[in-house]
């Protein structure tokens, strides 16, 4: 066999080869090693796909003894011949001619050949991407990131990078992380209070909870835009569905009403689910087998499902008539809880459903007030097993009504002059929605904790790695 330089072949491509190759170079990390007197077998994975490739080491190979003592987790470069494998379940294997140890791993390597709990793997987030489960999670996450951009590009949307540092709390909930350069022990004071005018930005600033408000500005210039980036919320929540740092996809469309908003949300979710089924089959099969039985059937059903529409008032009435003993009582004016949302999708509709026209008192100030003066043109897309997965609305485009809504929420007009300007100069009907990327990945993979679908989770009391 030639010993001249060979470029690295990804294991995914090696396993998909059409024919034998006399010389091939693969590099990766050892998953397992089995040895007998006559031969040793390495399972090598480089993250390019779920499967590992079998490396066959024979005693005649130079450096056999050293290679046959490799530990799990070691990083190696292998040059050899790609040949048909006699073992069941695999088409190809590599008969090694040379193994170069790039980085050894000792016996304390924490990912040994056994099943580790997800809780334990969170404590070693720097190594968990090498496990089967998290390798699959992050391949799906990467693929879906690409699909999101592809969806909007195919439809002529402009991608906008909205700011991470902002002086505006989009949701008005006061759960922003503060960004400041002031001395926390001796901040400048004015009339006994912190003088934020002395801070770096000359006013209070924080990490954004949403790119929506800035997205609306761009929609009034480019018509169809979207933003996809990190958002932050200082909510002291320890549930499996909340993280302090997460990613949001937020399109905004000019000349669009609530019906058009729902139509795009349906098309978007169906596109992403179909993309995952077509492009992430190997990883989804693993999740279907090990994480959530029936996952593939659930996704296939959603991809072809009819998305129903139901007003909030009707939804409350249906829940009240159900006789179901909900933990949280249902009455008009209350926010729907996860148990209510799941009952609507799983028992009432039997599939995805848009609930629309929520009470104005429980929705954000920027949502368009309906003619009844009590409800707003808002929508939540609910799906079986999860509940809400997308939330959106037609935005309030009337200057006078927006001022009234801000007053009701005790939001000072002078805090958002630029947002109000858009309603003064060339205002138009417009709408948008938000999809939490991690919630989407949880739905597509069956993973039940948001900490397990983001590379390095940020939660109360935890900012490791």
C-alpha positions in Angstrom: 0.0 0.0 0.0 1.2 3.5 -0.8 2.3 5.7 2.1 2.0 9.0 0.3 -0.3 11.6 1.8 -4.0 10.8 1.7 -6.7 13.4 2.4 -9.0 12.6 5.2 -12.3 10.9 4.2 -15.3 11.4 6.5 -16.6 8.2 7.9 -20.0 9.1 6.6 -18.6 9.1 3.1 -16.5 6.0 3.6 -19.6 4.0 4.7 -21.5 5.3 1.7 -18.8 4.3 -0.8 -19.8 2.5 -4.0 -16.8 0.3 -4.2 -13.6 -0.9 -2.4 -10.7 1.5 -2.1 -7.1 0.2 -1.8 -6.1 3.2 0.3 -8.2 5.5 2.5 -7.5 7.7 5.5 -10.0 8.2 8.3 -9.6 10.1 11.5 -11.7 10.1 14.6 -12.3 8.9 18.2 -12.3 5.4 19.5 -15.7 4.3 20.7 -14.8 0.7 21.6 -11.9 -1.8 21.2 -12.2 -5.6 21.1 -9.1 -7.8 21.0 -8.4 -11.4 20.6 -5.1 -13.3 20.1 -5.2 -12.9 16.3 -6.9 -9.6 15.7 -8.2 -6.4 17.3 -11.2 -4.3 16.3 -11.7 -0.6 16.7 -15.0 1.2 16.4 -14.1 4.7 15.1 -16.5 7.7 14.9 -15.8 11.2 13.7 -19.2 12.8 14.3 -20.1 13.0 10.6 -22.8 10.3 11.0 -24.4 8.2 13.7 -22.6 5.0 12.7 -19.0 4.1 13.5 -16.7 2.3 11.1 -14.9 -0.9 12.1 -11.1 -0.8 11.9 -9.5 -4.2 11.7 -5.9 -4.4 13.2 -3.8 -7.5 12.5 -0.6 -8.5 14.3 1.4 -8.0 11.1 0.7 -4.3 11.2 3.6 -2.2 12.4 2.7 -0.8 15.9 0.0 -3.4 16.4 0.6 -3.8 20.2 0.4 -0.1 20.8 -2.7 0.4 18.7 -4.4 -2.7 20.3 -4.0 -1.1 23.7 -5.8 2.1 22.9 -8.4 3.3 25.3 -11.9 4.5 24.6 -11.8 8.2 23.7 -8.4 8.1 22.1 -8.0 10.1 18.8 -6.4 8.3 15.9 -5.6 8.5 12.2 -6.0 5.3 10.3 -4.7 4.5 6.8 -5.9 1.3 5.2 -8.0 -0.5 2.6 -11.7 -0.1 2.5 -13.1 -3.6 2.0 -16.4 -5.5 2.3 -17.2 -6.5 5.9 -18.2 -10.0 6.7 -19.9 -8.9 9.8 -23.7 -8.4 9.8 -25.1 -4.9 9.9 -22.2 -3.1 8.2 -21.2 -3.0 4.5 -17.6 -1.8 4.8 -14.7 -2.0 7.2 -11.1 -0.9 7.0 -8.1 -3.2 7.1 -5.6 -1.0 8.8 -2.1 -0.6 7.4 -1.0 2.2 9.8 -2.5 3.7 12.9 -1.2 7.0 14.2 -2.2 8.0 17.8 -3.0 11.6 17.7 -4.3 11.9 21.3 -4.4 9.0 23.8 -7.1 8.7 26.5 -6.4 7.2 30.0 -8.7 5.0 32.1 -10.4 8.1 33.7 -12.0 9.1 30.4 -15.6 9.4 31.6 -17.4 8.1 28.5 -16.8 4.4 28.8 -18.7 1.7 27.1 -21.9 1.9 29.1 -25.1 3.8 29.1 -24.9 7.1 30.9 -27.8 9.1 32.3 -28.6 12.5 30.6 -28.2 14.1 34.0 -24.7 12.8 34.3 -23.8 13.8 30.8 -24.9 17.4 31.5 -22.0 17.5 34.1 -19.5 16.8 31.3 -21.0 19.0 28.6 -17.5 19.4 27.1 -17.5 15.7 26.3 -21.1 14.7 25.8 -21.1 15.6 22.0 -19.1 12.4 21.6 -21.9 10.2 22.9 -24.5 8.7 20.6 -27.4 10.6 21.9 -25.8 14.1 21.8 -24.0 13.4 18.5 -27.5 12.8 17.0 -29.0 15.9 18.8 -26.4 18.3 17.4 -26.4 16.9 13.9 -30.2 17.4 13.8 -29.7 20.9 15.3 -27.1 21.8 12.6 -29.3 20.4 9.8 -32.4 22.3 10.9 -30.4 25.6 11.2 -29.6 25.2 7.6 -33.2 24.4 6.7 -34.5 27.5 8.4 -32.3 29.8 6.3 -33.2 27.7 3.2 -36.9 28.1 3.8 -36.8 31.9 4.1 -34.3 32.3 1.3 -36.5 30.3 -1.1 -39.4 32.7 -0.3 -37.4 35.9 -0.7 -37.1 36.9 2.9 -34.3 39.2 4.1 -32.1 37.9 7.0 -31.7 40.6 9.6 -29.1 40.6 12.5 -31.0 42.3 15.3 -29.1 43.6 18.3 -28.2 41.4 21.3 -27.8 44.5 23.6 -30.9 46.6 23.8 -32.5 49.2 25.9 -36.0 47.8 25.3 -37.9 45.0 27.0 -40.0 43.6 24.1 -42.2 41.5 26.4 -42.5 44.0 29.2 -41.9 41.4 31.8 -38.8 42.9 33.3 -36.8 39.7 33.0 -33.7 41.1 31.2 -30.1 40.5 32.1 -28.5 43.8 32.9 -25.5 45.0 30.7 -23.5 47.6 32.6 -20.0 48.8 33.2 -20.9 50.6 36.4 -19.0 49.6 39.6 -21.6 47.4 41.5 -20.1 48.5 44.8 -20.1 52.2 44.1 -22.5 53.0 41.3 -23.1 56.7 40.6 -26.2 58.0 42.3 -28.8 60.6 41.6 -31.5 61.4 44.2 -30.6 58.2 45.9 -31.0 56.0 42.8 -28.5 54.6 40.3 -27.8 57.2 37.7 -27.9 55.1 34.5 -27.0 58.1 32.4 -23.5 57.5 33.6 -23.4 54.0 32.3 -21.7 52.9 29.1 -24.8 53.4 26.9 -26.1 56.3 28.8 -29.3 54.4 29.9 -30.3 51.0 31.2 -29.4 48.3 28.8 -29.8 44.5 28.8 -29.6 41.4 26.7 -32.5 41.1 24.3 -35.5 38.8 24.9 -36.6 39.1 21.3 -35.6 40.7 18.0 -39.2 41.4 17.1 -39.4 45.1 17.6 -36.3 45.8 15.4 -37.6 43.2 13.0 -40.8 45.2 12.5 -38.7 48.2 11.5 -37.0 46.2 8.7 -40.3 44.7 7.6 -41.5 48.3 6.8 -38.6 48.6 4.4 -38.1 45.1 2.9 -41.6 43.7 3.4 -40.5 40.1 4.4 -37.7 39.6 6.9 -36.6 37.2 9.5 -34.2 37.1 12.4 -32.6 33.9 13.9 -30.3 34.4 16.8 -29.7 34.1 20.6 -32.1 35.6 23.1 -32.0 35.8 26.8 -34.4 35.8 29.7 -33.5 36.2 33.4 -36.4 34.1 34.6 -35.7 32.1 37.7 -37.2 29.0 36.3 -35.9 25.5 36.8 -38.3 23.6 34.6 -37.3 21.3 31.7 -38.7 23.8 29.2 -36.9 27.0 30.3 -33.3 28.1 29.7 -31.8 31.6 30.3 -30.1 31.6 26.8 -32.0 30.2 23.8 -32.4 30.8 20.1 -35.4 32.3 18.3 -36.6 32.4 14.8 -38.8 35.4 14.2 -40.2 36.4 10.8 -42.0 39.7 10.2 -44.2 40.3 7.1 -45.6 43.6 5.9 -49.0 43.6 4.2 -49.9 40.5 6.3 -52.8 39.8 8.6 -53.4 37.1 11.2 -54.6 34.6 8.6 -51.4 35.1 6.6 -49.4 34.8 9.7 -51.0 31.4 10.5 -50.5 30.2 6.9 -46.8 30.9 7.0 -46.4 29.3 10.4 -48.1 26.2 9.1 -46.0 26.1 6.0 -42.8 26.7 8.0 -43.4 23.9 10.6 -44.4 21.4 8.0 -41.3 22.2 5.9 -39.0 21.7 8.9 -40.6 18.4 9.9 -40.4 17.1 6.4 -36.8 18.3 6.0 -35.9 16.4 9.2 -37.6 13.2 8.0 -35.8 13.4 4.7 -32.3 14.5 5.8 -31.9 13.2 9.4 -33.3 9.7 9.0 -30.5 7.8 10.7 -30.5 10.1 13.8 -34.3 10.2 14.0 -34.4 6.4 13.9 -32.1 6.3 16.9 -34.4 8.7 18.8 -37.4 6.6 17.8 -35.8 3.5 19.2 -34.1 4.9 22.3 -35.7 8.2 23.3 -39.4 8.4 22.2 -41.2 5.4 20.9 -43.4 6.4 18.0 -41.4 9.6 17.2 -41.2 8.9 13.5 -45.0 8.2 13.3 -45.7 11.4 15.2 -43.6 13.5 12.8 -44.9 11.8 9.7 -48.5 12.4 10.9 -47.7 16.1 11.5 -46.1 16.5 8.1 -49.4 15.5 6.4 -51.8 16.8 9.1 -54.6 19.3 8.6 -53.9 22.4 10.8 -57.2 23.4 12.4 -58.3 26.9 13.5 -60.1 27.7 16.8 -60.9 30.9 18.5 -59.8 31.3 22.2 -63.4 31.7 23.3 -64.4 28.5 21.6 -61.3 26.7 23.0 -62.3 27.8 26.6 -65.9 26.6 26.0 -64.7 23.2 24.7 -62.4 22.8 27.7 -65.1 23.7 30.2 -67.5 21.2 28.6 -64.9 18.4 28.6 -65.5 17.4 32.2 -61.7 16.9 32.4 -60.4 17.6 36.0 -57.6 20.0 35.0 -55.1 21.1 37.6 -55.6 24.7 36.6 -59.3 25.7 36.3 -60.3 27.1 32.9 -62.2 30.4 32.6 -62.4 33.1 30.0 -59.5 35.5 30.5 -57.0 33.0 31.9 -53.9 32.0 30.0 -54.0 28.4 28.7 -51.7 26.1 30.5 -49.8 23.2 28.9 -52.4 20.7 30.1 -55.2 22.7 28.3 -53.1 23.0 25.1 -52.4 19.3 25.0 -56.0 18.4 25.7 -57.1 20.6 22.7 -54.6 19.0 20.3 -54.8 15.4 21.5 -58.5 15.0 22.5 -60.5 17.7 20.9 -58.8 18.2 17.5 -56.6 15.1 17.2 -53.8 17.1 15.6 -52.2 20.6 15.3 -54.5 23.6 16.0 -54.1 27.4 15.9 -55.9 29.1 18.8 -56.5 32.7 17.9 -57.9 35.9 19.3 -56.8 35.9 22.9 -57.9 38.3 25.6 -56.0 41.6 25.3 -55.2 41.6 29.0 -53.0 38.5 28.8 -51.2 39.4 25.6 -48.4 41.8 24.8 -49.0 45.5 24.1 -47.9 45.3 20.4 -50.7 42.9 19.3 -53.4 44.4 17.2 -56.6 45.1 19.1 -59.7 43.5 17.5 -62.9 45.3 16.8 -64.5 43.9 20.0 -62.0 45.9 22.1 -61.5 42.8 24.3 -59.3 40.5 22.2 -56.2 40.8 20.1 -55.3 39.3 16.8 -52.9 36.7 18.4 -52.3 33.1 17.6 -50.6 30.1 19.2 -49.9 27.0 17.2 -50.4 23.9 19.4 -49.2 20.4 18.6 -49.8 17.1 20.2 -47.5 16.0 23.1 -46.1 19.5 23.5 -48.7 22.2 23.4 -47.6 25.6 22.1 -44.7 25.5 19.7 -45.2 28.8 17.8 -46.7 32.1 19.0 -47.4 35.2 16.9 -49.8 38.0 16.1 -50.8 40.7 13.7 -49.0 43.8 15.1 -50.8 47.0 16.1 -50.2 49.3 13.2 -52.5 52.2 14.4 -50.6 54.9 16.1 -53.4 56.0 18.5 -54.4 52.5 19.5 -50.8 51.6 20.1 -50.4 54.6 22.4 -53.5 53.4 24.4 -52.1 49.8 24.6 -48.8 51.1 25.9 -50.5 53.2 28.5 -52.4 50.2 29.7 -49.1 48.3 30.1 -47.5 51.4 31.7 -45.0 51.7 29.0 -43.8 55.3 28.5 -44.1 56.4 24.9 -40.7 58.2 25.2 -39.1 54.8 25.8 -40.0 53.6 22.2 -40.1 56.7 20.0 -38.7 54.9 17.0 -41.3 52.1 17.3 -44.1 54.7 17.3 -42.5 56.5 14.4 -43.2 53.5 12.2 -46.9 54.0 12.9 -46.6 57.7 12.0 -44.8 57.4 8.7 -45.9 54.8 6.2 -47.7 52.4 8.6 -49.1 49.2 7.1 -50.7 46.0 8.4 -48.0 43.6 9.4 -47.6 40.3 11.3 -45.0 37.9 12.6 -44.4 35.0 14.9 -41.7 33.4 17.0 -40.5 29.8 17.1 -38.1 28.8 19.9 -35.4 26.7 18.2 -34.8 24.5 21.2 -38.5 23.8 21.6 -38.5 22.7 17.9 -35.4 20.4 18.4 -37.1 18.9 21.5 -40.2 18.1 19.4 -38.2 16.6 16.5 -35.9 14.4 18.7 -38.2 13.5 21.6 -35.7 14.9 24.1 -37.6 16.1 27.1 -35.2 18.7 28.7 -34.2 21.9 27.0 -30.7 21.5 28.6 -30.2 18.5 26.3 -30.7 20.2 23.0 -28.4 23.2 23.4 -24.6 22.7 23.4 -23.9 24.5 26.7 -27.1 25.3 28.6 -27.4 28.5 30.7 -29.9 28.0 33.5 -30.2 29.6 37.0 -27.1 28.9 38.9 -25.3 27.3 36.0 -23.0 29.0 33.4 -20.3 26.3 33.2 -18.3 25.5 30.2 
